[in-house]
């Protein structure tokens, strides 16, 4: 039998006090019924009992009782047990059933209708209640003298079952919803409940029962001489006037749900909720402080804001932390015999089988990474989504279970409960409060509801991908409040350190302006091409550049100068703990957190640098060289403690060296005339002659509100341009020396493949008119950049553009055909705050 915590004792004491008061005023109510039924209905005995108890809220104010009535218009006693996530709400519910039977109903038998909102909670609860060894069932068996029946909606029972047993019937809230009552089995006439109703031919008895319970469903018209009550589960429950327990009570406060519950004619309603809504009657206020004092939850919560642009780095850090926790868990088991297998929950952007190639982080991407680069066995990885449920029917707490990673999108946000969950990895947009807000509670419960006295095993961990620190704090705070832990605050410890393609979108086809239609199919732009035997083809980064890099030329000087420390200073770490103040929820402090979770494994490192070095043999040789350098300075223990940091730095070094060697190779191939930059029939790019845009899209206009006039197409959707690009577009549209301009779409239109993997998609293509005819004489390719974006990527683009301009001067477009006569091309990068001056200079020489 589970031992009651102090806060649980306090809660049950309040419930007992209310029930005792309820008995006193219910007796008065029953006497009034005998004297004057109408007068009795005006006697709100649940409210009078509540007011006598003088319950207070967290700040010492009296809790005002919200009166309710059941389907018979009788006063309905109802209260809410406010218990945060991890506080043992189901255990409290079973003890409350015992108190209601002992004090209020004064009998051990009868029916309890246990209503839950989700299938996940339903399965967890009923499995526990059916297990005679489980503490929940043991409480009920003590209450009933060992005569407990656990039933589901499809089960049948008799009057004898109710008279001789404590019957717990589990029901999903949607099943009880009366909005479509005729289609729901619970309200349909059915066999198996005949013992609760008069014989079919005893119309007088049916009439009398309907008079006693006017909300029963029956056959026949209201004014007909005969009525026959439906022998449905719904009618049976109304006659029995059950005790009702509502899990996640806040979800049952729609008008329709409340009506449905009250129409079961309950004798008393008990809600369980971490966040009681207005209209409820919270009888006890259990706080995060209460749970923490009882060692029920894993605090502090360490939130690691990874300083990386690669989601794999975040997952790797999570793997490292989970591994380190498992080492500690095994030590703990050897000392205490208590088994803990730390689990990492990973939230991804997409899980649908048709969304793998949508450009978002997919569950299969993460699973492949865990298996192929982290060396984790497939039987340790589970995916939980609406389409795939690898944990269905599995006891995650069992020693026989091997699952250590659960990948989900949002399937674990509510109702899911596993105290072995320690690490939450969020690969989604953390600016959306729904992500962390709903998932943070999934890692809070302490295994076996007590501390291990091992610090790392008594705390929890959240790893985030490119988040904003303030947004993390705000959203975790909201998440804790949503779990009923609003009094949990933070010591903020800072350390430097799927596109749904099935959705249909209505579009409109737009074409060239009338005056530019003559250019359809005649606007070409050059690309880098490569000579192959006697022909040419478009340049391929992987085939023509990456495959030719001589990795023996790389330099590992950065690894030689790498400084290892037990504390890595790349990441921002935030720890959320309990605040001593009830007003200040967040306070900040400097600290550090590192974990020893990965061993020095050559193959492990090799797998993690193969994104940069595609040849596994070469990658292994580089790993050997790097570790030889580090082992000359540091111990394996220190290298192990810095494994994630080492892999990140090694990848960074290799990327830099790769790009240096790639540029050198690129230039050599140009000198040898193996790479060329010009228009070539099989590889040139022609601007599209039509585009599809969404219907009712807002069109770009000039700053006066007038339509733009010189765009190549009829109009340009405003949503295709950011603020800087809109300003540039409007400005060039007013230039007299401009013939037309085109908004080049990223990932869709013209691009330049240089010596790096990513293609360069310029923002605009402008044309200069030919004064001698109606043709264009020059094409200007423009890339716009905000000043805050002047970085290595910008420097790379400028280098490529400079090379394009240099090579473009050496070719004559006339050689390519009559239509290219007297035409030239130029490439420019234009920065914010200087774009207008730069454009003026360009147009001045046109």
C-alpha positions in Angstrom: 0.0 0.0 0.0 1.3 3.4 -0.9 2.2 5.7 2.0 0.3 9.0 2.0 2.4 12.1 1.6 1.8 15.1 3.9 0.1 17.1 1.2 -2.1 14.1 0.4 -3.1 13.8 4.0 -3.9 17.5 4.1 -6.0 17.2 1.0 -7.9 14.1 2.3 -8.5 15.9 5.6 -10.2 18.8 3.8 -12.3 16.3 1.8 -13.3 14.5 5.0 -14.3 17.8 6.6 -16.5 18.7 3.7 -18.1 15.3 3.5 -18.9 15.4 7.2 -20.5 18.8 6.8 -22.3 17.6 3.7 -23.9 14.8 5.7 -25.2 17.2 8.3 -26.8 19.5 5.8 -28.0 16.6 3.6 -29.9 15.3 6.5 -31.7 18.6 6.8 -32.4 18.6 3.1 -33.9 15.1 3.3 -36.2 16.2 6.2 -37.4 19.2 4.1 -38.1 16.8 1.3 -40.6 14.9 3.6 -42.2 18.2 4.6 -42.2 20.3 1.4 -40.5 19.1 -1.7 -40.6 22.5 -3.4 -39.0 24.1 -0.3 -36.3 21.5 -0.3 -35.1 22.4 -3.8 -34.4 25.9 -2.6 -32.2 24.5 0.1 -28.7 24.4 -1.3 -27.2 22.0 1.1 -23.8 21.5 -0.8 -23.2 25.3 -0.6 -24.1 25.5 3.1 -21.8 22.6 3.9 -19.0 24.3 1.9 -19.4 27.6 3.7 -19.3 26.0 7.1 -15.9 24.5 6.2 -14.5 28.0 5.3 -12.0 26.7 2.7 -9.2 29.2 1.8 -7.3 29.5 -1.4 -3.5 29.9 -1.8 -3.5 33.5 -0.7 -5.9 33.0 2.2 -9.1 34.2 0.6 -12.4 32.3 1.1 -13.2 30.0 -1.8 -16.7 30.9 -3.1 -18.8 27.8 -3.9 -20.3 27.4 -7.4 -23.6 25.7 -7.1 -24.8 23.1 -9.6 -27.8 20.8 -10.0 -28.1 17.3 -11.4 -30.5 16.2 -14.1 -33.3 15.9 -11.5 -32.8 19.6 -10.5 -31.4 18.4 -7.1 -28.5 20.3 -5.5 -25.3 18.6 -6.7 -22.3 18.3 -4.3 -19.2 18.8 -6.4 -15.6 19.7 -5.6 -12.2 19.7 -7.4 -9.0 18.1 -6.1 -6.3 20.5 -7.4 -3.2 18.4 -7.9 -0.2 19.2 -10.1 1.4 16.8 -12.5 3.1 14.0 -10.6 1.1 14.6 -7.5 -0.7 11.2 -7.4 -4.2 12.4 -8.6 -5.5 8.8 -9.2 -4.4 7.6 -5.8 -6.2 10.6 -4.2 -9.3 9.7 -6.3 -9.4 6.1 -5.0 -9.0 7.4 -1.4 -11.8 9.9 -2.0 -14.1 7.2 -3.3 -13.5 5.4 0.0 -14.3 8.5 2.0 -17.5 9.2 0.1 -18.7 5.7 0.6 -17.8 5.6 4.3 -18.9 9.1 5.3 -21.4 10.4 2.8 -23.1 7.3 1.2 -22.5 5.1 4.3 -22.2 1.9 2.3 -19.5 -0.1 0.6 -21.3 -0.9 -2.6 -22.8 1.0 -5.5 -21.4 2.5 -8.7 -18.7 5.0 -9.5 -18.6 6.4 -13.0 -15.0 7.3 -13.8 -14.7 9.6 -16.7 -11.5 10.4 -18.6 -10.8 12.6 -21.6 -8.3 10.6 -23.7 -7.6 7.0 -24.7 -4.1 7.3 -23.3 -5.4 8.1 -19.8 -8.2 5.6 -20.2 -5.8 2.7 -20.8 -3.4 3.7 -18.1 -6.1 4.1 -15.5 -8.1 0.9 -16.2 -4.9 -1.2 -16.4 -4.0 0.0 -12.9 -7.5 -0.5 -11.5 -7.7 -4.0 -12.9 -4.4 -5.0 -11.4 -5.0 -6.4 -7.9 -1.4 -5.8 -7.0 -1.6 -2.1 -7.8 -2.0 0.4 -4.9 -5.0 2.0 -6.6 -6.9 -1.3 -6.7 -5.8 -2.1 -3.2 -7.4 1.1 -1.9 -10.7 0.2 -3.6 -10.6 -3.4 -2.4 -10.1 -2.2 1.2 -13.1 0.2 0.7 -15.3 -2.6 -0.7 -14.2 -5.4 1.5 -12.5 -7.1 -1.5 -15.6 -6.9 -3.7 -14.6 -4.6 -6.5 -15.7 -4.8 -10.1 -13.9 -2.8 -12.8 -16.1 -2.4 -15.9 -16.0 -0.8 -19.3 -18.7 0.7 -21.5 -19.5 -2.5 -23.3 -19.8 -4.6 -20.1 -23.2 -5.6 -18.7 -24.1 -5.7 -15.0 -27.1 -6.4 -12.8 -28.8 -5.1 -9.7 -27.1 -7.9 -7.8 -23.7 -6.7 -9.0 -24.5 -3.2 -7.8 -25.9 -4.4 -4.4 -23.0 -6.7 -3.6 -20.0 -4.9 -5.1 -18.3 -1.6 -5.5 -18.6 -1.2 -9.3 -16.1 1.2 -11.1 -17.2 1.9 -14.7 -14.6 3.6 -16.9 -16.0 5.9 -19.6 -14.4 8.2 -22.2 -15.9 11.7 -22.1 -16.6 11.7 -25.9 -18.7 8.6 -25.3 -20.8 10.4 -22.8 -21.4 13.4 -25.0 -25.1 13.7 -25.8 -24.8 16.0 -28.8 -25.5 13.0 -31.1 -27.2 10.9 -28.5 -29.1 8.7 -30.9 -25.8 7.4 -32.5 -24.1 6.7 -29.2 -24.4 3.2 -27.8 -24.5 4.3 -24.2 -27.9 5.8 -24.7 -29.3 3.1 -27.0 -31.7 0.4 -25.9 -29.7 -2.7 -25.1 -30.0 -6.0 -23.3 -28.2 -6.8 -20.1 -29.8 -4.1 -18.0 -33.3 -5.5 -17.7 -33.1 -6.1 -13.9 -33.0 -2.3 -13.3 -36.4 -1.7 -15.1 -40.0 -2.9 -14.8 -41.3 -5.6 -17.1 -42.1 -4.4 -20.6 -45.8 -4.8 -20.1 -46.1 -3.0 -16.8 -46.8 0.4 -18.2 -47.8 1.8 -14.8 -44.5 0.9 -13.3 -42.7 2.6 -16.3 -44.8 5.7 -15.7 -44.0 5.8 -12.0 -40.3 5.4 -12.7 -40.4 8.2 -15.3 -42.1 10.4 -12.7 -39.3 9.7 -10.3 -36.6 10.2 -13.0 -38.0 12.6 -15.6 -34.9 12.6 -17.7 -35.0 8.9 -18.6 -35.2 8.1 -22.3 -38.2 6.2 -23.3 -40.3 4.9 -26.3 -43.6 6.6 -26.9 -44.8 10.2 -27.0 -44.9 12.4 -24.0 -48.7 12.5 -23.9 -49.2 8.9 -25.0 -51.1 6.4 -22.7 -48.1 4.1 -22.6 -44.4 4.8 -22.3 -41.6 2.2 -22.2 -38.2 3.1 -20.7 -35.2 2.2 -22.8 -33.0 -0.4 -21.1 -29.8 1.5 -21.9 -26.6 2.0 -20.0 -27.4 5.7 -19.9 -30.8 5.2 -18.2 -29.3 2.6 -15.8 -26.7 5.2 -14.6 -29.4 7.8 -14.1 -31.4 5.5 -11.9 -28.3 4.5 -9.9 -27.3 8.2 -9.3 -23.6 7.3 -9.4 -20.6 8.9 -7.8 -18.7 10.6 -10.7 -15.0 11.0 -10.8 -13.8 13.3 -13.7 -10.1 13.1 -14.6 -8.6 16.2 -16.2 -11.8 18.0 -15.0 -10.9 21.2 -16.8 -11.7 19.4 -20.1 -15.3 18.8 -19.1 -16.4 22.4 -18.8 -18.0 22.9 -22.2 -21.7 23.5 -21.9 -22.5 20.2 -23.6 -20.1 18.2 -21.4 -21.5 19.7 -18.2 -25.0 19.0 -19.3 -24.1 15.4 -20.1 -22.5 14.8 -16.8 -25.2 16.4 -14.7 -27.9 14.4 -16.6 -26.4 11.1 -15.3 -28.1 12.3 -12.0 -24.9 12.0 -10.0 -25.1 12.0 -6.2 -21.7 13.7 -6.1 -19.1 14.8 -8.6 -15.3 14.9 -7.9 -13.0 16.6 -10.4 -9.3 16.0 -10.7 -7.4 18.9 -12.3 -4.0 20.6 -12.2 -5.7 23.8 -13.4 -9.3 24.1 -12.2 -11.3 26.4 -14.4 -13.6 29.1 -13.2 -16.9 27.5 -12.1 -15.1 24.6 -10.3 -14.8 24.3 -6.5 -11.2 23.6 -5.6 -11.1 22.0 -2.2 -7.4 21.8 -1.7 -4.5 23.6 -3.2 -1.5 21.3 -3.7 1.5 23.2 -5.1 4.8 22.5 -6.7 6.5 23.2 -3.4 4.4 20.5 -1.8 5.5 17.9 -4.4 9.2 19.0 -4.2 9.2 18.7 -0.4 7.9 15.2 -0.8 10.6 14.5 -3.4 7.9 13.6 -6.0 9.3 15.6 -9.0 12.6 16.0 -10.8 13.9 19.5 -10.1 15.9 21.5 -11.2 14.8 21.4 -14.9 17.9 22.2 -16.9 17.2 23.8 -20.2 20.1 23.7 -22.7 19.9 26.2 -25.5 22.3 24.7 -28.0 24.7 27.0 -29.8 24.3 25.3 -33.1 22.4 25.5 -36.4 22.4 21.7 -36.8 19.6 19.7 -35.1 21.9 16.7 -35.0 24.1 18.5 -32.5 21.1 18.9 -30.2 20.2 15.2 -30.5 23.8 14.2 -29.9 23.9 16.2 -26.7 20.7 14.5 -25.6 22.2 11.1 -26.3 25.3 12.1 -24.2 23.1 13.2 -21.3 20.9 10.1 -21.4 23.9 7.8 -21.5 25.4 9.5 -18.5 22.1 9.2 -16.6 22.0 5.4 -17.4 25.4 4.9 -16.0 24.3 6.5 -12.8 21.0 4.6 -12.8 22.9 1.3 -13.0 25.1 2.3 -10.0 21.9 3.2 -8.1 20.3 -0.2 -8.9 23.4 -2.0 -7.7 23.1 -0.2 -4.4 19.3 -0.2 -3.9 17.9 -2.8 -6.2 15.6 -0.2 -7.8 15.6 -0.2 -11.6 15.6 3.0 -13.6 16.1 3.2 -17.4 16.3 6.9 -18.4 14.3 7.7 -21.5 14.7 10.6 -23.9 11.7 12.2 -25.5 12.4 13.8 -28.9 9.9 16.2 -30.4 10.1 16.5 -34.2 8.3 18.8 -36.7 6.7 16.0 -38.8 5.8 12.3 -38.4 3.5 11.6 -41.4 4.7 9.0 -43.8 4.0 11.4 -46.7 6.0 14.3 -45.1 9.5 12.7 -45.0 10.8 14.9 -47.8 8.9 18.0 -46.9 12.0 19.9 -45.7 11.1 19.6 -42.0 12.8 17.5 -39.2 10.9 14.2 -39.5 10.7 11.3 -37.0 12.4 9.0 -39.6 15.3 11.5 -40.0 15.9 11.4 -36.2 15.5 7.6 -36.0 18.0 7.2 -38.9 20.5 9.5 -37.2 20.2 7.7 -33.9 20.8 4.3 -35.5 23.3 5.2 -38.2 25.4 7.9 -36.5 24.9 7.2 -32.8 24.9 3.5 -33.1 21.7 3.0 -31.2 19.8 -0.2 -31.8 16.4 0.0 -33.4 14.7 -1.8 -30.5 15.7 1.1 -28.3 13.8 3.6 -30.4 10.1 4.1 -30.6 7.9 6.4 -32.6 4.6 7.6 -31.1 2.3 9.4 -33.6 -1.3 9.3 -34.8 -0.1 6.9 -37.6 2.4 4.8 -35.7 2.5 3.8 -32.1 5.5 1.7 -31.1 4.7 1.9 -27.4 1.1 0.7 -27.5 0.6 -1.9 -24.9 4.3 -1.8 -23.7 5.2 -1.4 -20.0 7.9 1.2 -20.3 8.8 0.7 -16.6 9.5 -3.0 -17.1 13.1 -4.4 -17.1 12.2 -6.3 -20.2 11.5 -3.1 -22.1 14.5 -1.8 -24.1 13.0 1.5 -25.3 15.3 4.5 -24.5 14.2 7.0 -27.1 10.6 8.0 -28.0 10.2 10.2 -31.0 6.9 12.2 -31.3 5.4 15.4 -32.6 2.6 16.0 -30.2 1.2 12.6 -29.2 2.7 12.8 -25.7 1.4 16.2 -24.8 -1.4 15.1 -22.6 -2.1 12.1 -20.4 1.1 10.3 -21.1 2.9 9.3 -18.0 6.3 7.6 -17.6 8.5 8.5 -14.6 11.6 7.1 -16.5 11.4 10.1 -18.9 14.3 12.4 -18.0 15.4 14.2 -21.2 13.2 16.2 -23.5 14.7 17.2 -26.9 12.8 19.9 -28.7 13.6 20.1 -32.4 10.6 22.3 -33.2 10.0 26.0 -33.2 10.4 26.9 -29.5 8.8 30.3 -30.1 5.5 28.4 -30.2 4.5 28.1 -26.6 2.4 24.9 -27.3 5.6 22.8 -27.8 7.4 23.2 -24.5 4.3 24.2 -22.6 2.6 20.9 -23.1 5.6 18.6 -23.1 7.5 19.9 -20.1 5.3 18.0 -17.6 6.1 14.7 -19.3 9.6 14.6 -17.7 8.8 15.8 -14.2 7.7 12.7 -12.3 10.3 11.2 -10.1 10.7 7.4 -10.4 9.2 5.6 -7.4 8.0 9.1 -6.2 11.1 9.7 -4.2 14.6 11.2 -4.7 17.6 8.9 -5.4 20.0 11.3 -3.6 22.0 11.3 -6.8 21.7 14.9 -8.1 21.6 14.1 -11.8 18.9 11.4 -11.3 16.8 13.8 -9.3 16.7 16.5 -12.0 15.4 16.7 -15.6 16.7 18.1 -18.8 15.4 20.0 -21.9 17.6 20.4 -25.0 16.4 23.0 -27.5 17.2 23.7 -31.1 17.9 27.4 -32.0 15.6 28.9 -29.4 15.3 32.3 -28.0 16.2 32.3 -24.3 13.5 34.6 -23.1 10.9 32.7 -25.1 12.0 29.5 -23.5 11.6 30.9 -20.0 8.2 32.3 -20.7 6.9 29.1 -22.3 8.3 26.8 -19.7 6.7 29.0 -17.1 3.4 28.7 -18.9 4.0 24.9 -19.2 4.6 24.6 -15.4 1.5 26.6 -14.7 -0.4 24.4 -17.0 0.7 21.4 -15.0 -0.5 23.0 -11.8 3.1 24.0 -10.9 2.7 27.7 -11.1 4.7 28.3 -8.0 7.7 26.7 -9.6 10.2 29.3 -10.7 13.6 29.5 -12.0 17.2 30.1 -11.0 18.3 30.8 -14.6 21.7 29.4 -14.9 23.4 30.9 -18.0 26.6 29.6 -19.5 28.2 31.0 -22.6 29.0 28.5 -24.2 6.0 19.4 -42.2 5.0 21.0 -45.1 1.6 19.3 -45.5 1.6 18.5 -49.2 -1.9 17.1 -48.9 -3.4 20.5 -48.3 -4.9 22.0 -51.4 -4.2 25.7 -52.2 -6.2 27.4 -54.9 -3.9 29.3 -57.3 -4.0 31.7 -60.2 -1.6 31.6 -63.2 0.1 34.9 -64.0 2.1 35.7 -67.1 4.3 38.4 -68.5 3.0 41.9 -68.9 1.6 42.6 -72.4 4.6 44.9 -73.3 7.1 42.2 -72.3 5.4 39.1 -73.9 8.0 39.3 -76.7 10.6 38.2 -74.2 8.9 34.9 -73.3 11.4 32.1 -73.7 14.2 34.6 -74.7 15.6 35.6 -71.3 18.6 33.4 -70.5 21.2 33.5 -67.7 24.6 31.8 -67.5 25.6 29.0 -65.1 28.8 27.2 -64.3 29.1 24.1 -66.5 31.7 21.3 -66.6 33.4 19.8 -69.6 32.8 16.0 -69.9 34.5 14.4 -72.8 33.3 16.3 -75.9 30.1 17.7 -74.2 29.1 19.9 -71.3 26.7 19.5 -68.5 25.6 21.5 -65.4 28.1 21.5 -62.5 27.3 19.1 -59.7 28.8 19.9 -56.3 28.9 16.3 -55.0 30.1 14.7 -58.3 32.4 17.4 -59.6 33.8 19.2 -56.4 33.3 17.1 -53.3 34.4 13.9 -54.8 37.7 15.4 -56.1 38.8 17.0 -52.8 42.2 15.8 -51.6 41.6 15.2 -47.9 45.3 14.6 -47.2 45.8 18.3 -47.6 43.5 19.3 -44.7 45.0 21.0 -41.7 44.1 20.0 -38.1 45.8 23.0 -36.5 42.5 24.1 -34.9 42.3 20.7 -33.1 45.9 21.1 -31.9 44.9 24.4 -30.3 41.6 23.0 -28.9 41.3 23.6 -25.2 39.2 20.9 -23.3 37.5 21.6 -20.0 35.0 19.8 -17.9 32.8 22.8 -18.6 31.9 23.6 -22.2 31.1 27.2 -22.8 29.2 27.1 -26.0 25.6 26.5 -24.8 23.2 28.6 -22.7 21.9 26.5 -19.8 18.8 27.5 -17.9 17.8 25.7 -14.7 14.2 26.0 -13.5 13.8 25.4 -9.8 11.4 26.3 -7.0 11.4 29.9 -6.0 11.4 30.9 -2.4 9.3 33.9 -3.3 5.7 33.5 -4.4 5.9 36.8 -6.3 9.2 36.5 -8.2 8.9 33.4 -10.4 12.2 33.9 -12.2 15.6 34.8 -10.8 19.0 34.5 -12.6 22.3 33.1 -11.6 25.5 32.0 -13.4 26.4 28.3 -13.3 27.5 25.5 -15.6 26.4 22.0 -16.5 28.3 19.2 -18.3 27.9 15.5 -18.4 30.2 12.5 -18.9 28.1 10.4 -21.2 30.1 9.3 -24.2 33.2 7.1 -24.4 36.1 7.6 -26.8 34.8 5.7 -29.7 36.5 6.0 -33.1 33.5 4.7 -35.1 31.1 7.0 -33.2 33.2 10.1 -34.1 33.6 8.8 -37.7 29.9 8.5 -38.2 29.5 12.1 -37.0 32.0 13.6 -39.4 30.7 11.7 -42.5 28.3 14.6 -43.2 31.4 16.5 -44.1 33.8 13.8 -45.2 31.7 11.3 -47.3 34.3 8.6 -47.5 34.2 6.4 -44.4 37.8 5.3 -44.7 39.1 8.9 -45.0 36.8 9.9 -42.1 38.2 7.2 -39.9 41.8 8.3 -40.7 40.9 11.9 -39.8 39.3 10.6 -36.5 42.5 8.8 -35.7 44.7 11.8 -36.4 42.4 14.1 -34.3 42.3 11.8 -31.3 46.1 11.2 -31.5 46.5 15.0 -31.2 44.1 15.3 -28.3 45.5 12.2 -26.4 48.9 13.9 -26.5 47.5 16.6 -24.3 44.5 15.2 -22.4 43.3 12.1 -20.6 40.6 9.9 -22.1 38.3 10.9 -19.2 38.5 14.5 -20.2 38.2 13.7 -23.9 35.1 11.7 -23.0 33.6 14.5 -21.0 34.1 16.8 -24.0 33.0 14.4 -26.7 30.1 16.4 -28.1 32.2 19.6 -28.1 35.1 17.8 -29.9 32.8 16.4 -32.6 31.3 19.9 -33.1 34.7 21.5 -33.3 36.1 18.8 -35.6 33.1 19.2 -37.9 33.6 22.9 -37.9 37.3 22.5 -38.8 36.6 20.0 -41.5 33.9 22.2 -43.0 36.3 25.2 -43.2 39.1 23.0 -44.6 36.7 21.4 -47.1 35.6 24.8 -48.4 39.2 26.1 -48.7 40.2 23.0 -50.7 37.0 23.2 -52.7 37.7 26.8 -53.7 41.2 25.9 -54.7 40.0 23.0 -56.8 37.3 25.2 -58.4 39.8 27.8 -59.5 42.1 25.1 -60.9 39.3 23.6 -62.9 38.4 27.0 -64.3 42.1 27.6 -65.3 42.1 24.2 -67.0 38.9 25.1 -68.8 37.1 22.1 -67.3 34.7 24.5 -65.6 33.2 27.2 -67.8 30.8 30.0 -67.1 28.5 30.9 -70.0 25.2 30.2 -71.7 25.1 26.7 -73.1 22.2 25.1 -74.8 21.9 22.2 -72.4 22.6 24.0 -69.2 21.4 27.6 -69.5 18.5 28.9 -67.5 15.5 30.6 -69.1 13.2 32.7 -66.9 9.8 31.0 -66.5 7.0 32.3 -68.7 4.3 31.8 -66.1 3.9 31.5 -62.4 1.3 30.1 -60.0 0.3 32.4 -57.1 -2.3 31.9 -54.4 -5.7 33.4 -54.9 -6.5 36.7 -53.2 -2.9 37.3 -52.5 -1.9 40.9 -51.6 -0.1 42.5 -54.5 3.1 44.6 -54.1 2.4 48.3 -54.8 4.5 51.4 -54.9 4.8 53.5 -51.8 2.0 55.7 -53.2 -0.3 52.8 -53.3 -0.2 52.7 -57.1 0.4 49.4 -58.9 4.0 48.5 -59.8 4.6 49.0 -63.5 7.9 47.4 -64.6 7.8 43.9 -63.1 8.2 41.3 -65.8 5.0 39.6 -64.6 1.6 41.2 -64.3 2.1 41.6 -60.6 4.2 40.4 -57.7 2.8 38.9 -54.4 3.9 41.1 -51.5 4.4 38.0 -49.4 7.3 36.9 -51.6 9.5 39.7 -50.4 10.8 40.8 -47.0 10.8 44.4 -45.9 14.2 45.2 -47.5 13.3 43.4 -50.7 10.0 45.3 -50.9 11.9 48.6 -50.5 14.3 47.7 -53.2 11.6 46.4 -55.6 9.5 49.6 -55.2 12.6 51.7 -55.8 13.8 50.0 -58.9 10.3 49.9 -60.3 10.4 53.7 -60.6 13.7 53.9 -62.4 13.5 55.3 -66.0 16.6 53.4 -67.1 15.1 50.1 -66.2 13.3 48.0 -68.8 11.9 45.2 -66.5 12.7 43.4 -63.2 12.0 39.9 -62.0 11.7 38.6 -58.4 13.8 35.4 -58.4 12.3 32.8 -56.1 14.6 30.8 -53.8 14.6 27.0 -54.3 12.7 27.5 -57.5 14.3 29.8 -60.0 17.8 30.8 -61.2 20.7 29.8 -59.1 24.5 29.6 -59.3 26.4 26.5 -58.1 29.8 27.5 -56.7 32.3 25.5 -54.7 30.1 25.2 -51.7 27.1 22.8 -51.5 24.4 25.4 -51.1 23.2 27.0 -54.3 23.1 30.8 -54.5 19.6 32.1 -55.4 19.8 35.8 -56.1 16.8 38.1 -55.2 16.3 40.1 -58.3 17.1 40.1 -62.0 17.0 43.5 -63.7 17.4 44.4 -67.4 18.8 47.5 -69.1 16.9 48.6 -72.3 18.7 48.7 -75.6 18.4 52.2 -76.9 18.5 51.1 -80.5 15.6 48.6 -80.3 13.0 47.3 -78.0 15.3 44.6 -76.7 17.4 44.5 -73.5 21.1 45.0 -73.6 22.2 44.0 -70.1 21.1 41.8 -67.2 21.9 42.7 -63.6 21.7 39.9 -61.1 21.2 41.3 -57.5 21.4 39.8 -54.1 20.2 41.9 -51.1 21.5 41.5 -47.6 20.8 43.2 -44.3 23.9 44.6 -42.7 23.5 42.2 -39.8 23.9 39.4 -42.3 27.4 40.3 -43.4 29.0 37.0 -42.5 31.0 34.1 -44.1 28.0 33.2 -46.3 27.9 36.8 -47.7 31.7 36.8 -48.2 31.3 33.5 -50.1 28.5 34.9 -52.3 30.6 38.0 -53.1 33.5 35.9 -54.1 31.4 33.8 -56.4 29.8 37.0 -57.9 33.2 38.5 -58.4 34.3 35.4 -60.2 31.1 35.4 -62.4 31.8 39.1 -63.3 35.4 38.3 -64.2 34.5 35.4 -66.3 31.5 37.1 -67.9 33.8 39.8 -69.4 35.8 37.2 -71.2 32.9 35.7 -73.2 31.0 37.2 -76.1 27.3 36.4 -76.0 27.3 37.1 -79.8 29.0 33.8 -80.3 25.9 32.1 -78.9 23.4 33.2 -81.5 21.7 36.3 -82.9 19.3 36.6 -80.0 22.3 37.2 -77.6 23.9 39.9 -79.6 25.2 42.9 -77.7 24.1 41.5 -74.3 26.1 41.4 -71.1 25.5 40.1 -67.5 26.7 41.5 -64.2 26.3 40.3 -60.6 26.0 42.5 -57.5 25.4 42.2 -53.7 23.6 45.2 -52.2 23.4 45.8 -48.4 20.8 47.4 -46.3 21.4 51.1 -45.5 23.5 51.5 -48.6 21.2 49.9 -51.2 19.8 53.2 -52.5 23.2 54.7 -53.0 24.5 51.6 -54.7 21.5 51.4 -57.0 21.9 55.1 -57.9 25.5 54.4 -58.9 24.4 51.4 -61.0 21.6 53.3 -62.8 23.8 56.4 -63.3 26.2 54.5 -65.6 23.4 52.7 -67.5 
